[in-house]
Amino acid sequence: MKRGRKSNEANSSSSEETAEKESKRHKVTDKKTTVIQSPDWANLLQDIILQVFQYLPLLDRAHASQVCRSWNQVFHMPDLWRCFEFELNQPATSYLRATHPELIKQIIKRHSNHLQYVSFKVVDSSKESAEAACDILSQLVNCSLKTLGLISTARPSFMDLPKSHFISALTVVFVNSKSLSSLKIDDTPVDDPSLKVLVANNSDTLKLLKMSSCPHVSPAGILCVADQCHGLRELALNYHLLSDELLLALSSEKHVRLEHLRIDVVSENPGQTQFHTIQKSSWDAFIKHSPKVNLVMYFFLYEEEFDPFFRYEIPVTHLYFGRSVSKDVLGRVGMTCPRLVELVVCANGLRPLDEELIRIAERCKFLSAVGLGECEVSCSAFVEFVKMCGGRLSQLSIMEEVLIPDQKYSLEQIHWEVSKHLGRVWFPDMMPTW
């Protein structure tokens, strides 16, 4: 019995040793296999590659497409070309990267019918780059764009082009797209006839139109757009295109409620621009039809040119003064802008704005954002202003140089008082020293 028991124990021990050796052999083999095998990038799911490609700059994407056939197929998938920005500049005048000319040719040849959301960014604002943008536009005959944006990063280079050349290229897109919903053509030589072509082919789909600083467009031209494009929800234009007739057209029963109206009030030479007055009844009809509209007005005027403005109640919600504005004008703002939500004053002069700020706080019950640059306000008046507005001031950007210490508050004390009334920690902005 003892001998049999020893034999069984020996057999058991031998089998355990054999199993352990086999297990170790497999582990070594697995480790060797892991080291030898490399990821099969070519067999990655194309949906994953597509997601990665969408985050790559165009040139890097083009280089990656040469890795293998699968990646090249992804590079040419329509989903990758629906949204595209052409960056254009001249190597002789700019160090910034541009879309390579050979890639542009390939895009037009193979993907123009896939493009839907397109913008042209003229990086160096040269005439040659603007001409290149027009040349590309004129070749988009097989596309059906939904959005188009023409962007000059500095001076308006599109205005340097012959008007006929620009209009011809733009008309190609207007005629062939037939489904434009967003058009941004600020600082361009677009004119009334080209707007009629736009309306004739895209009146049912156009929802956003931004065309500030387009000197060849008349009030009649923009009125044609408002009369025909009843789905228009956002509009940006210069003040000289704004008229009583336009506001009434935007207020008609067949027109949808406008969501955003941006008006640029600009004067380049003091005293040489005459500004007309919009009737209060036109504003009233407009607000009655679109009660939630954001009316944004940018003023770049000289002091003597403000006379036609803020003489009666105006439904502006966001107000920006890019040049110096007088105490009198700011006082009228407090009396005539009850819907005001945001106020930015870049400069005022050396006379404190104490009374004007208090009046604005009293009358503008929706005010939630304020920015003051080269102005002066006493610390006591500023604290009173914040106290009256309370926690609804979600944005308060005031340079420290604006605040004038008085008998009640010093600069060291004011941030505690203001923070107390805002319900959060607040400090004035500091001018960087470098």
C-alpha positions as CSV (number, residue, x, y, z in Angstrom):
1,M,0.0,0.0,0.0
2,K,2.8,2.4,0.9
3,R,4.6,1.5,-2.3
4,G,1.4,2.2,-4.4
5,R,0.8,5.5,-2.5
6,K,4.4,6.6,-3.3
7,S,3.9,5.7,-6.9
8,N,0.7,7.8,-7.2
9,E,2.4,10.7,-5.5
10,A,5.4,10.5,-7.9
11,N,3.0,10.4,-10.9
12,S,1.1,13.4,-9.6
13,S,4.2,15.4,-9.0
14,S,5.5,14.5,-12.4
15,S,2.3,15.6,-14.1
16,E,2.3,18.9,-12.2
17,E,5.9,19.6,-13.3
18,T,5.0,18.8,-16.9
19,A,2.0,21.2,-16.8
20,E,4.1,23.9,-15.3
21,K,6.8,23.5,-18.0
22,E,4.1,23.6,-20.7
23,S,2.5,26.7,-19.2
24,K,5.9,28.5,-19.1
25,R,6.6,27.4,-22.7
26,H,3.3,29.0,-23.8
27,K,4.0,32.2,-21.9
28,V,7.3,32.5,-23.6
29,T,5.7,31.8,-27.0
30,D,3.0,34.5,-26.3
31,K,5.6,37.0,-25.3
32,K,7.6,36.3,-28.5
33,T,4.4,36.6,-30.6
34,T,3.5,40.0,-29.0
35,V,7.0,41.4,-29.7
36,I,7.0,40.1,-33.3
37,Q,3.5,41.2,-34.3
38,S,2.9,44.9,-35.2
39,P,-0.4,46.8,-35.5
40,D,-2.1,46.4,-38.8
41,W,-2.8,50.1,-39.5
42,A,-4.1,49.3,-43.0
43,N,-7.0,47.3,-41.5
44,L,-8.3,50.0,-39.1
45,L,-11.9,50.7,-39.5
46,Q,-12.4,53.5,-42.0
47,D,-14.8,55.3,-39.7
48,I,-12.0,55.6,-37.1
49,I,-9.5,56.8,-39.7
50,L,-12.1,59.3,-40.9
51,Q,-12.5,60.7,-37.4
52,V,-8.8,61.1,-37.1
53,F,-8.4,62.8,-40.6
54,Q,-11.0,65.4,-39.7
55,Y,-8.7,66.8,-37.0
56,L,-5.6,67.0,-39.3
57,P,-4.5,70.0,-41.3
58,L,-5.0,69.5,-45.0
59,L,-1.3,69.0,-45.8
60,D,-0.9,66.4,-43.1
61,R,-4.0,64.7,-44.2
62,A,-2.6,64.5,-47.8
63,H,0.7,63.0,-46.5
64,A,-1.2,60.4,-44.4
65,S,-3.3,59.4,-47.5
66,Q,0.0,58.0,-49.0
67,V,0.5,55.4,-46.2
68,C,-1.7,52.7,-47.8
69,R,-4.6,52.2,-50.2
70,S,-7.2,52.1,-47.3
71,W,-6.1,55.5,-46.0
72,N,-6.1,56.9,-49.5
73,Q,-9.7,55.8,-49.9
74,V,-10.7,57.6,-46.7
75,F,-8.9,60.7,-47.9
76,H,-11.4,60.9,-50.8
77,M,-14.5,60.1,-48.9
78,P,-17.2,62.8,-49.5
79,D,-17.8,63.3,-45.7
80,L,-14.3,64.7,-45.4
81,W,-14.9,67.4,-48.0
82,R,-18.3,68.8,-47.0
83,C,-16.7,71.5,-44.9
84,F,-13.5,73.2,-46.2
85,E,-11.6,76.4,-45.8
86,F,-9.3,77.6,-48.6
87,E,-6.4,79.6,-47.1
88,L,-4.8,81.8,-49.8
89,N,-1.7,83.9,-49.7
90,Q,1.4,84.7,-51.8
91,P,4.7,83.1,-50.6
92,A,6.6,86.2,-51.7
93,T,4.6,88.5,-49.3
94,S,3.6,86.2,-46.4
95,Y,5.2,83.5,-44.3
96,L,1.8,82.0,-43.3
97,R,0.9,78.6,-44.7
98,A,-1.6,78.5,-47.6
99,T,-3.5,75.7,-49.2
100,H,-1.1,74.2,-51.8
101,P,-2.0,74.9,-55.4
102,E,-1.7,71.3,-56.4
103,L,-4.1,70.3,-53.7
104,I,-6.6,73.0,-54.8
105,K,-6.5,71.5,-58.3
106,Q,-7.2,68.0,-56.9
107,I,-10.0,69.3,-54.7
108,I,-11.7,71.0,-57.6
109,K,-11.3,68.0,-59.9
110,R,-12.4,65.3,-57.5
111,H,-14.4,66.9,-54.7
112,S,-16.1,70.1,-55.9
113,N,-19.5,68.3,-56.0
114,H,-18.9,67.3,-52.3
115,L,-18.3,70.8,-51.0
116,Q,-21.1,72.2,-49.0
117,Y,-19.7,74.5,-46.3
118,V,-16.9,76.6,-47.8
119,S,-14.9,79.7,-46.8
120,F,-12.1,81.5,-48.5
121,K,-9.6,83.1,-46.1
122,V,-7.3,85.6,-47.8
123,V,-4.5,85.6,-45.2
124,D,-2.2,88.2,-46.7
125,S,-5.0,90.4,-48.0
126,S,-3.3,90.8,-51.4
127,K,-5.0,91.3,-54.7
128,E,-3.4,88.2,-56.1
129,S,-4.8,86.0,-53.3
130,A,-8.3,87.5,-53.8
131,E,-8.0,86.8,-57.6
132,A,-7.1,83.2,-56.7
133,A,-10.2,82.9,-54.6
134,C,-12.4,84.2,-57.5
135,D,-10.7,81.7,-59.9
136,I,-11.7,78.9,-57.6
137,L,-15.2,80.2,-57.2
138,S,-15.7,80.3,-60.9
139,Q,-14.8,76.6,-61.2
140,L,-17.4,75.5,-58.6
141,V,-20.0,74.7,-61.3
142,N,-20.9,71.2,-60.0
143,C,-21.3,72.1,-56.3
144,S,-24.3,72.9,-54.3
145,L,-23.0,75.0,-51.4
146,K,-25.0,75.6,-48.3
147,T,-22.7,78.2,-46.8
148,L,-20.1,80.5,-48.3
149,G,-17.8,83.0,-46.5
150,L,-15.2,85.4,-48.0
151,I,-12.8,86.6,-45.3
152,S,-10.0,89.1,-45.6
153,T,-7.9,89.1,-42.5
154,A,-6.6,92.7,-42.9
155,R,-7.6,95.3,-45.5
156,P,-10.5,94.4,-47.8
157,S,-8.6,92.8,-50.7
158,F,-11.7,91.8,-52.6
159,M,-12.4,95.5,-53.1
160,D,-9.2,95.8,-55.1
161,L,-10.5,93.4,-57.8
162,P,-12.3,94.5,-61.0
163,K,-16.0,94.5,-60.0
164,S,-17.0,92.4,-63.1
165,H,-14.4,89.7,-62.3
166,F,-15.7,89.3,-58.8
167,I,-19.4,89.4,-59.7
168,S,-18.9,86.8,-62.5
169,A,-17.2,84.4,-60.0
170,L,-19.9,84.9,-57.3
171,T,-22.7,84.5,-59.8
172,V,-21.4,81.0,-60.7
173,V,-22.0,79.9,-57.0
174,F,-25.4,81.7,-56.8
175,V,-26.7,80.0,-59.9
176,N,-25.4,76.5,-59.3
177,S,-25.9,76.2,-55.6
178,K,-29.7,76.8,-55.3
179,S,-29.5,75.9,-51.6
180,L,-27.4,78.6,-49.9
181,S,-28.5,79.1,-46.3
182,S,-25.5,81.3,-45.1
183,L,-23.6,84.0,-47.0
184,K,-20.9,86.2,-45.6
185,I,-19.5,88.7,-48.1
186,D,-18.3,91.7,-46.0
187,D,-16.0,94.1,-47.7
188,T,-16.7,92.9,-51.3
189,P,-17.9,94.7,-54.5
190,V,-21.2,92.7,-54.6
191,D,-24.0,94.8,-56.2
192,D,-27.7,94.9,-56.6
193,P,-27.9,92.8,-59.8
194,S,-25.9,90.0,-58.2
195,L,-28.2,90.1,-55.2
196,K,-31.1,89.6,-57.6
197,V,-29.4,86.5,-58.9
198,L,-28.9,85.3,-55.4
199,V,-32.6,85.8,-54.6
200,A,-33.8,84.2,-57.8
201,N,-31.9,80.9,-57.0
202,N,-31.8,80.7,-53.2
203,S,-34.8,82.7,-51.8
204,D,-36.3,79.6,-50.1
205,T,-33.1,78.6,-48.3
206,L,-31.3,81.8,-47.3
207,K,-31.3,82.3,-43.6
208,L,-28.1,84.3,-42.9
209,L,-26.7,87.3,-44.8
210,K,-23.7,89.3,-43.7
211,M,-22.7,92.1,-46.1
212,S,-21.3,95.0,-44.1
213,S,-19.1,97.5,-46.1
214,C,-20.5,96.7,-49.5
215,P,-20.6,100.1,-51.2
216,H,-22.2,99.0,-54.4
217,V,-25.3,97.7,-52.8
218,S,-28.2,100.2,-52.5
219,P,-31.2,100.2,-50.0
220,A,-33.3,98.9,-52.9
221,G,-30.9,96.0,-53.3
222,I,-31.2,94.8,-49.7
223,L,-34.9,95.5,-49.8
224,C,-35.2,93.0,-52.7
225,V,-33.6,90.4,-50.5
226,A,-35.9,91.1,-47.5
227,D,-39.0,91.0,-49.8
228,Q,-38.2,87.6,-51.3
229,C,-36.2,85.7,-48.6
230,H,-38.9,85.2,-46.1
231,G,-36.8,82.7,-44.1
232,L,-34.0,85.2,-43.3
233,R,-33.1,85.0,-39.6
234,E,-29.8,86.9,-39.4
235,L,-28.8,90.1,-41.2
236,A,-25.7,92.3,-41.0
237,L,-25.3,95.5,-43.0
238,N,-24.2,99.1,-42.9
239,Y,-26.4,101.8,-41.6
240,H,-26.8,103.4,-45.0
241,L,-28.7,100.3,-46.2
242,L,-31.1,100.5,-43.3
243,S,-34.4,102.1,-44.1
244,D,-38.0,102.3,-42.9
245,E,-39.0,100.2,-45.9
246,L,-36.6,97.5,-45.0
247,L,-37.8,97.3,-41.4
248,L,-41.4,97.1,-42.5
249,A,-40.5,94.4,-45.1
250,L,-38.8,92.4,-42.2
251,S,-42.0,92.9,-40.2
252,S,-44.5,91.5,-42.7
253,E,-46.7,88.6,-41.8
254,K,-45.1,86.3,-44.4
255,H,-41.6,86.9,-43.0
256,V,-40.2,84.7,-40.2
257,R,-39.1,86.4,-37.0
258,L,-35.6,87.8,-37.3
259,E,-33.2,86.6,-34.6
260,H,-30.2,88.9,-35.2
261,L,-29.8,92.3,-36.9
262,R,-26.4,93.9,-36.8
263,I,-25.9,97.4,-38.0
264,D,-22.5,99.0,-38.5
265,V,-22.6,102.8,-38.2
266,V,-19.3,104.0,-39.7
267,S,-17.7,107.3,-40.7
268,E,-14.3,107.5,-42.2
269,N,-14.0,111.3,-42.6
270,P,-15.6,113.6,-40.0
271,G,-18.4,115.8,-41.3
272,Q,-18.6,114.2,-44.8
273,T,-21.2,111.5,-44.1
274,Q,-24.9,112.4,-43.7
275,F,-26.9,109.9,-41.5
276,H,-30.6,109.6,-42.0
277,T,-33.1,109.0,-39.2
278,I,-35.3,105.8,-38.9
279,Q,-38.8,106.5,-37.8
280,K,-39.9,105.2,-34.4
281,S,-43.0,103.6,-35.9
282,S,-40.8,101.5,-38.1
283,W,-38.8,100.2,-35.1
284,D,-42.1,99.6,-33.2
285,A,-43.4,97.5,-36.1
286,F,-40.2,95.5,-36.3
287,I,-40.1,94.7,-32.6
288,K,-43.8,93.8,-32.6
289,H,-43.1,91.2,-35.2
290,S,-39.7,90.0,-33.8
291,P,-39.9,90.7,-30.0
292,K,-36.8,88.6,-29.2
293,V,-34.5,89.9,-31.8
294,N,-30.9,90.9,-30.9
295,L,-30.3,94.3,-32.4
296,V,-26.5,94.9,-32.4
297,M,-25.1,98.3,-33.3
298,Y,-21.5,99.2,-33.7
299,F,-20.7,103.0,-33.7
300,F,-17.5,104.3,-35.3
301,L,-18.4,108.0,-35.5
302,Y,-16.9,111.3,-34.6
303,E,-18.5,113.2,-31.7
304,E,-20.4,115.7,-33.9
305,E,-22.0,113.0,-36.0
306,F,-24.2,111.5,-33.2
307,D,-26.9,114.1,-33.5
308,P,-29.5,111.9,-35.5
309,F,-29.1,109.0,-33.0
310,F,-30.8,108.2,-29.6
311,R,-33.4,111.0,-30.0
312,Y,-36.2,108.6,-29.2
313,E,-36.6,105.1,-27.9
314,I,-34.7,102.5,-30.0
315,P,-34.8,98.7,-29.4
316,V,-31.0,98.1,-29.4
317,T,-29.8,95.3,-27.2
318,H,-26.0,95.3,-27.8
319,L,-24.2,98.7,-28.1
320,Y,-20.5,99.2,-28.9
321,F,-18.8,102.6,-29.2
322,G,-15.5,102.2,-31.0
323,R,-14.5,105.8,-30.8
324,S,-14.8,108.5,-28.2
325,V,-18.4,109.2,-27.2
326,S,-19.6,112.2,-25.3
327,K,-21.4,112.4,-21.9
328,D,-24.4,113.8,-23.7
329,V,-24.8,110.7,-26.0
330,L,-24.3,108.3,-23.1
331,G,-26.9,110.2,-21.2
332,R,-29.4,109.8,-24.1
333,V,-28.5,106.0,-24.2
334,G,-29.8,105.7,-20.7
335,M,-33.1,107.4,-21.7
336,T,-33.8,105.7,-25.0
337,C,-32.4,102.1,-24.8
338,P,-34.6,100.1,-22.4
339,R,-33.8,96.7,-24.0
340,L,-30.0,97.2,-23.6
341,V,-28.2,94.0,-22.6
342,E,-24.6,94.9,-23.3
343,L,-22.7,98.2,-23.4
344,V,-19.1,98.7,-24.4
345,V,-17.5,102.2,-24.3
346,C,-13.9,102.3,-25.6
347,A,-13.3,105.9,-24.8
348,N,-15.0,109.0,-23.4
349,G,-12.5,111.6,-22.3
350,L,-11.7,113.2,-19.0
351,R,-15.2,114.0,-17.7
352,P,-16.5,111.4,-15.2
353,L,-19.5,109.4,-16.3
354,D,-21.1,109.1,-12.8
355,E,-24.6,110.4,-13.7
356,E,-24.7,108.6,-17.0
357,L,-23.9,105.2,-15.5
358,I,-26.5,105.7,-12.7
359,R,-29.2,106.6,-15.3
360,I,-28.3,103.6,-17.4
361,A,-28.6,101.3,-14.3
362,E,-32.0,102.9,-13.5
363,R,-33.5,102.6,-17.0
364,C,-31.9,99.6,-18.6
365,K,-33.3,96.7,-16.5
366,F,-31.8,94.0,-18.7
367,L,-28.2,95.2,-18.7
368,S,-25.9,92.3,-17.9
369,A,-22.6,93.1,-19.6
370,V,-20.5,96.3,-19.4
371,G,-17.1,97.2,-20.6
372,L,-15.3,100.6,-20.1
373,G,-12.0,101.5,-21.6
374,E,-10.5,105.1,-21.6
375,C,-13.2,106.6,-19.4
376,E,-13.4,108.0,-15.8
377,V,-15.9,107.0,-13.1
378,S,-15.6,107.8,-9.4
379,C,-15.4,104.8,-7.1
380,S,-18.5,105.8,-5.2
381,A,-20.6,106.1,-8.4
382,F,-19.3,102.8,-9.7
383,V,-20.2,101.0,-6.5
384,E,-23.7,102.5,-6.7
385,F,-24.0,101.4,-10.3
386,V,-23.1,97.8,-9.5
387,K,-25.4,97.9,-6.4
388,M,-28.4,98.9,-8.6
389,C,-27.6,96.3,-11.3
390,G,-26.8,93.6,-8.8
391,G,-26.1,90.0,-9.7
392,R,-27.4,90.3,-13.2
393,L,-24.1,91.8,-14.3
394,S,-22.6,88.6,-15.6
395,Q,-19.7,90.4,-17.4
396,L,-18.0,93.5,-15.9
397,S,-14.8,94.5,-17.6
398,I,-13.4,97.8,-16.2
399,M,-9.8,99.0,-16.5
400,E,-8.3,100.0,-13.2
401,E,-7.4,103.4,-14.7
402,V,-11.1,104.1,-15.2
403,L,-11.8,104.2,-11.4
404,I,-11.1,107.4,-9.6
405,P,-10.6,107.1,-5.8
406,D,-12.8,109.4,-3.7
407,Q,-13.5,110.1,0.0
408,K,-15.6,106.9,0.3
409,Y,-13.6,104.2,-1.5
410,S,-10.0,103.7,-2.4
411,L,-8.8,101.3,-5.2
412,E,-7.9,98.8,-2.5
413,Q,-11.4,98.9,-1.1
414,I,-13.5,98.9,-4.2
415,H,-13.0,95.3,-5.2
416,W,-14.5,94.1,-1.9
417,E,-17.6,96.3,-2.3
418,V,-18.2,95.4,-5.9
419,S,-17.6,91.7,-5.1
420,K,-20.2,91.9,-2.3
421,H,-22.9,93.3,-4.6
422,L,-22.1,91.0,-7.5
423,G,-22.1,87.9,-5.3
424,R,-18.7,86.8,-6.7
425,V,-15.1,87.8,-6.5
426,W,-14.3,90.7,-8.8
427,F,-11.2,92.7,-9.6
428,P,-10.7,95.6,-12.1
429,D,-8.7,94.7,-15.3
430,M,-5.0,95.6,-15.2
431,M,-3.1,97.2,-18.0
432,P,-0.2,94.8,-18.8
433,T,3.3,96.2,-18.3
434,W,5.8,95.0,-20.8
